[in-house]
Amino acid sequence: MSSFRDMPWTESDSEHFIEVGAIHTPSRSEIGDVILDLIPAEADEPFQVVELGVGSGWLSEAILNRFQRARVIALDGSPAMLKESGRRLDRFPGRVELRQFRLEDADWISGLPSELRCVVSCLAVHHLDGPAKHRLYHDVYQRLGIPGAVIIADLVAPRSKRERRILAKQWNDEVRRQSEAFTGSLEVYQAFVDDHSNWYEHPDPADMPSTIQEHIEWLEAAGFSTPNVFWMRAGHAIYGGFKEDSSR
């Protein structure tokens, strides 16, 4: 999400988010733990994961640490993000492939291998509109093996003005708390406020989050079994679904 509302995302925004992403994202380490727990694999099992919007590489790093035989295809549209994630993931030789892509272009998915175990993403899918999200879930389902899963952590849309106000306050409170806890000051929090980075207070046309209900409906329509919400805080949720053997 851009630091400056109503402005296109730039490489300077990417560099800024690399620095402050852990503070702007509510409980990012907890998000990582929940995603890891949801991946349908044993710790010593070989399998392949795709991350959409790898960013600084923190989530792919966590996956590669826990699953010692996993391999990750890490996708991002930002050269700065890919450079940072490449630096971070350099200690996993032969287990990471970095690719530049545009999430909005549907053709990138044809270049992915089949029988993927999991597709994960954190703070990327909200850049797609509703029909594109629906199509993404359908296309991802076709690329997954059994067992397989799609697990998304993202900003979600409120269903009422009251809910919007509550989520806005919760997000501000989280950034304030983490700014002080991580840096010992409120400087990052104040910049978050001054830059109008709270989407619930300052909607940006480039950000198009959907409601939880919409995500669940689209996942179910794509074929995923038991789609659900697994975690939520300050307007950020982890949701997804599984591809399983229907005969069992």
C-alpha positions, 0 to 999 in steps of 0.5 A: 500500500502506498505511503501517499494516498491516491498516488501510484506505487513507486520504488521509493514506496517499496523501499519505505515499506521494507523499512516499516512493513513490520510496524505497519502490519498488525502482528506480522510475526503472528500472521506468519505463524498462522500461515505456517500452521495452515500449510498442509505439509509435514516439516520434512516433506518436499513440496513447492510453494508460490508466494504472491507479492514476496516483498522483503521475503520475510514470509518465504524465509519463515516457510523455508526455515520451517519446511527444510525440503520446501522450495519457493517461487517468489513473485513481486512486481517491484525490483526493489522488493525482489532485490531485498528478498533475494538478499534475505533468501540468499542463504537458501541456495537452490530452494528459491526462484525469484520472478518479477510479475504483474499481479493484474496480468492473468498470464503469469499463472501459466508459467507456474508448475502444476501440483503446487502444495500451496499458494500464499500471499500477504498484503497483495491481493487487495490490489485486484478488483472483485472479478480478478480475485474470483478469477485468481482463486479459480486459476490457483485451484487448477494449479494445486495438487492434493493436498493443496491450499491457498492462504491469504493474509490481507486487508479486508473491507468493512460492511458498515460505517461503524465497522470502518470506524472501529477498524480504523482506530484498531489499525492506528492503535496497532501501529502506535503500539508497534512503533513504540515497541520496535523503535522506542519512539512514535516516529513511524506511527506519526508518519503513518498518520501524516501519510494517510496510510490507514485505508479505513480513514483514507481510501485509496483507489489503488487498494480494493479490499473485499469483504470476508464474505466475498472471499469465502464465496469466491473460494467456494465457487473456485472449488476450495473445500471448507474456506474460512477465516483463520485470524483477524486483527485491525482489519487484516485477516488470514483466510483461505481454503483447501484442495482435498481428496473428495473420496476420503 
